[in-house]
Amino acid sequence: MARFSARALIANALTGNRGWTPHWPDAEPKAAYDVVVVGAGAHGLGAAYYLAKEHGLTNVAVIDKGWLGGGNTGRNTTIIRSNYLYDESARLYDHSVKLWENLSQELNYNVMFSQRGVMMLAHSVHDVQSFRRHISANRANGVDNEWLTPAQAQAYCPPLSIAPDARYPVMGAALQRRGGVARHDAVAWGYARGAAERGVDIIQNCPVLAIRRDAQGRVEGVDTAKGFIRAKKVAVSAAGHSSVLMESAGVRMPLESYPLQALVSEPIKPVFPCVTMSNSVHAYISQSDKGELVIGAGTDAYTSYTQRGGLHILEHTLAAICEIFPVFSRLRMLRSWGGIVDVTPDRSPILGLTPVAGLFVNCGWGTGGFKATPGAAHVLAHTVATGAPHPINAPFTLERFTTGRLIDEAAAAAVAH
Ligand SMILES: Cc1cc2nc3c(=O)[nH]c(=O)nc-3n(C[C@H](O)[C@H](O)[C@H](O)COP(=O)(O)OP(=O)(O)OC[C@H]3O[C@@H](n4cnc5c(N)ncnc54)[C@H](O)[C@@H]3O)c2cc1C
């Protein structure tokens, strides 16, 4: 596969760009694989990439019911940060941020990772106390996070209103400077290209209908729209559809699937230099390289698989944006969309072994798994290849919901973007 370099760009520019080869071939399924990954989101593709690159496993297929990256990977607001409260989360998400920092070089593919800083606004005394607690816990874990006064927050994000009589007054902010955004499609494409280059089959438009087990209860393969595919190991990385797939293998998951929406404004000149989040009023905003303001909303209050949410959620989000950034009140919105997010009771993922031999799972990322993509994919590949969890994902078991050893980011932040 052609490598991207300044030389290749110039050579192709001078020859009508006819020298580029497809990034990955559209594979047809073989009868059997060592590993089948269900779900060609960036998590599944990344796991296949690391299986091939770091564990020498290349007889691998990644199967998707649609097109690769067409699930939550291509629908999220791309916020990346690692300032979670609990030690287990900080280790997992910071492992990811460290991998993000070198991902474009690693994949020879520009994922446009931009560490422009993620600022979380405090609007109440409770917010102030909770963010200061996060900052202290993060620093103890070697994760950067710092407190800003309202004036410092406005200096970092000039469109922010810090009027003291506002409905949601800004009482300060927590800033993680290493946080930021990346181009979501490019992450899926980069991993797909890297995996395919190493021999992984990427099979699109092929729904997995069920996971099949043999008489001993071990995983045997997957039934798909293109027939049965035998596999020694199956890894489910199917976001909002994980519980349905796992149920077909007889495993009941503590997951609820909700629509989560986002929207973008008309493009404007660069005015928003960072990512700003407000958990209390539930609005998240950054600016894309095209100039659109990228705005994240909250989940619907009810479960659904429709990939679009209620209009009132968007109205609430835009009302909140106008309160915090009155300067945007006359902007027009261009388009909105939704994805189906898989939410666990403690808002932390389930990542590792399952009660079924040969079956692995990576799910429960809810509203915040994009940031974890490289880290989750990396430790999932380790777990699948070795049959044992990596120390980083060892705490994120399915059993924690029966033992009670939760990683309660739900209580810590009430949101997990
Ligand atoms: C609107 C929105 C905003 C978000 N904002 C952020 C954010 O700012 N920061 C952040 O960190 N996270 C965010 N997230 C969450 C993030 O997008 C997800 O956690 C992450 O992308 C999950 O990646 P994935 O690869 O596991 O899932 P996906 O990309 O959804 O991949 C799963 C794949 O499985 C496939 N699949 C499902 N069922 C089957 C089947 N039966 N057979 C075959 N294939 C199947 C799907 O087609 C899909 O392609 C957001 C999500 C949404 C919806």
The ligand as an ORCA input file, in Angstrom:
! r2SCAN-3c Opt
* xyz 0 1
  C     -23.656     12.184     19.055
  C     -22.520     11.520     19.754
  C     -21.514     12.292     20.314
  C     -20.443     11.692     20.960
  N     -19.431     12.484     21.413
  C     -18.322     11.916     21.942
  C     -17.222     12.732     22.305
  O     -17.219     13.941     22.113
  N     -16.138     12.120     22.847
  C     -16.094     10.785     23.054
  O     -15.106     10.308     23.596
  N     -17.121      9.984     22.692
  C     -18.224     10.514     22.131
  N     -19.274      9.720     21.738
  C     -19.212      8.271     21.980
  C     -18.362      7.591     20.930
  O     -18.785      7.966     19.638
  C     -18.436      6.072     21.056
  O     -18.247      5.668     22.400
  C     -17.350      5.413     20.225
  O     -17.308      5.969     18.934
  C     -17.627      3.931     20.146
  O     -16.796      3.382     19.144
  P     -17.069      1.920     18.660
  O     -16.066      1.619     17.611
  O     -17.142      1.021     19.843
  O     -18.552      1.985     18.112
  P     -19.166      2.236     16.645
  O     -18.370      3.212     15.874
  O     -20.619      2.502     16.831
  O     -18.932      0.839     15.968
  C     -19.761     -0.278     16.220
  C     -20.033     -0.917     14.884
  O     -20.730     -2.144     15.103
  C     -21.553     -2.346     13.993
  N     -22.571     -3.336     14.337
  C     -23.560     -3.245     15.254
  N     -24.306     -4.366     15.262
  C     -23.766     -5.189     14.329
  C     -24.099     -6.488     13.844
  N     -25.136     -7.176     14.330
  N     -23.338     -7.024     12.854
  C     -22.270     -6.339     12.362
  N     -21.922     -5.112     12.770
  C     -22.658     -4.543     13.750
  C     -22.122     -0.958     13.704
  O     -22.596     -0.857     12.368
  C     -20.924     -0.064     13.981
  O     -20.217      0.294     12.810
  C     -20.376     10.278     21.086
  C     -21.382      9.491     20.533
  C     -22.436     10.101     19.851
  C     -23.506      9.243     19.244
*
